[in-house]
Amino acid sequence: MELQTPNRMAVNHKKVIVRVDFNVPLEEYRGKWLVKDDRRLRDTRRTISYLLDHRAKVILISHLGRPNGKVIEKYSLEPIAEHLRHKFHWPVKFLPATVGEKVEEAISSLEPGQCLLLENLRFHNEEKDNDAKFAQTLASYADVYINEAFSASHREHTSIVGIPKYLPSYAGFALENEVQTLSNLMDKPKRPFVVVLGGAKISDKVGAIKHLTKLADIVLIGGATANNFLKAEGFEIYRSFVEEKSKVKKDELDYTKVASQIIATHKTEKVLKDGYLPLPKLLYPIDVIAASTIDVSRKKDVQVIDLTHNMQDEEENVQLFYFDIGPNTRKLYEEIIAEAGTVFWNGPMGVWENPLFAAGTKAIAKAIVSTKAKTVLGGGDTIAAAHHFNLEHKFKYISAAGGAALEFLAGRNLPGLKPLIKN
């Protein structure tokens, strides 16, 4: 997929409306909202700096949180404008409005090389509704549209698919880089290609699991996601969290059956470890760290359960939960990752926020960054874990795109990318 990126002729002294993703965490400090994590703001720097350098009048639009069409103070973008001014030293003005006469007046008074951040798009229901009139109004403020919000490009919202119908449209530099990185991950990974999947839910990554399992040499599964696979294979999981069923497009989806189908599809595929030892393409834990509650604080209240012996599922009332992969699983996964040419990681291996259940996630993170492989980390929870262990900066590429990245890795065409493809 080749996307059209902005050039000097397209933006020089033009009014450019940029759909950014400033949906960043805020925290209240002394009665004032401050930006807690500015990663997504930093990702826009190249595009916005390019526009300012070419004397464009830049109009930034974004959503923040889920205000559901209501004006809610804690979802205002004003703290973000202050952050951009003070941390990035950009000439950014903020306007507490998204459409209307005040917006028109503010844009008409913009000087070349200045920037205006409009208020939260989702203060208007028309944003999620992909309202044509709302799109036309926003488009009327500019000469050019740039999408720098890959993480929102799986949504058919006004600012993603509506505005491009009325303006010449381009991909921001960070969006284009994300698309190329994820495309290369799927199209030409250096082998062996190891996929590491974890996290609490299997539902938000079913498509990615199915697609990536076809492309990968081996898939290492942990976290609560592994419980669906263990249950599908008839292993005892006691009271461990398993995502059961959901309604998708009016059809009830049983995620344990989905796991069973994925296992069956790749049952006959093997990968050789150490050149002679055959392993299944899909690997889930061979031992786990378990406890009676997530809040335990004493090591003696935690136990290692070996899943390789006498672990057939039975009816019982044992109050045990699986909260991390065990030491033997860690060692096996580390050895496989050490031989990788490419590693994609999405989802922690356990409840790393509790130190008693953090060893699996920390071991996997350290193993990945210790390789010479191309390493791609994805997902907010995974990024938070890597940051917690002070390893975030050692990954070669980090994607904070979440759902959009997983849909892209599932092989789906994102609606927000279609208007940006080169003719």
Summary of the structure (lengths in Angstrom):
residues: 423
radius of gyration: 23.5
end to end distance: 10.9
largest distance: 74.2
contacts: 1448
relative contact order: 0.13
helix: 39%
strand: 22%
